[in-house]
Amino acid sequence: MTTKLSRRSLLEGMLLIGAAGCAAPEAAAAAGDGVKAPADAWQRVRDEFEVSPAWIHMTSFYLDSHPRPVRAAIEALRRELDENPVDAVHEHEDTTPVREAAAAYMGVQADEIALTDSTTMGLALLYLGLPLKAGDEVLTTEHDHYAMHESLRLAAERSGAVVRKIALYERGSDATEAEMAGAIERAITPATRVVAITWVHSSTGVKTPVRAIAEVVARANQGRAPEDRVVCGVDGVHGFGVEDATMADLGCDFFSAGCHKWIFGPRGTGVLWGKAELWPLLRPSIPQFGKEAYEAWLRGQPPPPTNANMMTPGGFHSFEHRWALPAAFAFHRRIGKARVADRIHALNRQCKEGLKGMRHVTLHTPLDDALSAGIICFEVAGMTPEAAVKRLRERKIVASTSPYRTSYARVAPSLLNDEAEVDTVLRAIRALA
Ligand SMILES: Cc1ncc(COP(=O)(O)O)c(C=O)c1O
C-alpha cells in the first residue's frame, strides 16, 4: 500500500526520481558549455529508455518511448489515482506545475499555455477558435501535415473563409530562408487573417524560417486595424524537443506541439502557447473545467474572458500522463537544450552527408543545420519508399514513409541513436543500390 503524496511532495519526488534516473543527462551536461559531452554520457541517456535493443529506432519523431523519470512519474501518479481517484483529482486539479514546467522550457509565462492532448488538438482549438468570416483568407503551404490542413479546412467550412495553399520551395533540398519568407510575403493580401506554417515539415525535413516569416507577418500588420490583423500560427512539433529556441526566438503568435514526440513526454500530452494579448481573440470549442468558469455557470453568469486556461479542454483526461509531463521537460533541461540540439544535429549531419554521397539516393532534406532539424527524407532510385522501408526493416532498422501525396522514405536520428547506428543505417541504405 502506498501513501498518498501531496502535490508538492509528489513533484519533489518526481524531481528526485528525475535526479536519480537522470544521472545520465547530468553526465551529458557535465562537460560544461561549449564542450562536447563524453560519448558514454549519451549511452547513459539512451539507457534511460526501454526501446528494444533488437532494433535501430529511426522513428522517435513518430511516437516516443518514455524515459525512466517519465515512466516513474506516470507510475507514481497512476498509483495515487488508483488508490483514491477523487482525492487525487482534487490534489492535482490546479495544473500550474505542469504549465510552469512547459513555460520554463519554452521561455514564456505559464498563463500563456493551454494544455492539450496533441499537436492536432492544439491546431484545431486555435484555427476553429479564430473569429474568421466569409471573405477572409487563410494562408498556408503545400508542405504541412494533414492535421493542419484539416483544421484549416474545418475552420473555413464553418466561417466561409478561404484557405490558400502555396509552395515555399520546389525541392526541399534547395530551399532557402529568403525563398520561403519571400513566398509568404508575396502571398499575403489585404484579406489574409492567418498565416499557418509548420516549423519542421515531416514531408521533406525542411525547417522553415519561423522568425523571418513572423517578421513578414509583423510588417503586414503595420497599419492594420486590430480586427484585420494577420495571426501567425505554427505547428511546432518537430522542432520542439530538438531546437534550442524559445517562443520569443520564433516570434510567432501561436504555437502548437504534442509532447509525445521529441520531448519524450507522456503519450497524449501537448501544449498550445499563444501571446498573452492574443488569447482573447479566440473562442473555446470545448468547455473548460476550471473553478472560475464552473462558478460562472452555476451563477448563471457569462463565462470569464478567454485566456489560455479557458482554452484548455475540460472533461477528465488521462491525468497521470498530463500531471507527469514536468518530468519530461526536466529530462531535457537537465541535459541542456543546446546540447540536445547539437547532438541531434550532429547525428543528422552524419546521416545526410553519408546519403549525399550515394549515387542511387536523392536527398530531399537540406544539409544546412539552419534549414533542417531531426528528420531526413530521401528516395532510392528504382524503389518505392515502402519497398525501401521494408528492406530496412529486414535489417532491423525502423524507418518510415512520409504520409503525404508525394511520399519519401524517412529516417530521424535522435537521442535514442548513436554514431555507430547511423553508420549501420547508411550501410543498409547503400546496400539498397
Ligand atoms: C508536422 C506534424 N504535425 C502534426 C502531427 C500530429 O501530431 P500529434 O500526434 O501530436 O497530433 C504530425 C505527425 O504525427 C506531424 O508530422
The ligand as an ORCA input file, in Angstrom:
! r2SCAN-3c Opt
* xyz 0 1
  C       4.043     18.033    -38.851
  C       3.123     17.198    -37.995
  N       2.135     17.817    -37.319
  C       1.278     17.123    -36.540
  C       1.379     15.769    -36.401
  C       0.405     15.067    -35.486
  O       0.919     15.164    -34.185
  P       0.041     14.789    -32.905
  O       0.012     13.313    -32.819
  O       0.777     15.380    -31.751
  O      -1.296     15.363    -33.111
  C       2.412     15.083    -37.098
  C       2.643     13.638    -37.052
  O       2.260     12.817    -36.397
  C       3.281     15.814    -37.918
  O       4.258     15.201    -38.600
*
